[in-house]
Amino acid sequence: MTAISTEGLDPLYDPARDGTPNTLPVDIAQSLARKAVAQYADADVHSHHAMIEAAVTLGLRLRSLLAALDAEEGQAL
């Protein structure tokens, strides 16, 4: 099996570049995350564009949900 190098590739999320997510109330962050999961459930795995769009959106929604949960618990990011 050939190893794939990630050298020179940009990460999906870089806190220095992207900052921290806006902290939403948990119920709103949860609702948006559920909608994103439903939206991309049938995404075409053979479509590069669809997979990038799903990964970015789901990543943003997950970070937002975690930030909301952390804020509710009084934790800093």
Secondary structure, DSSP 8 states (H G I E B T S, - for coil): ------TT---S--HHHH-------HHHHHHHHHHHHHHHTT--TT-HHHHHHHHHHHHHHHHHHHHHHHHHTT---
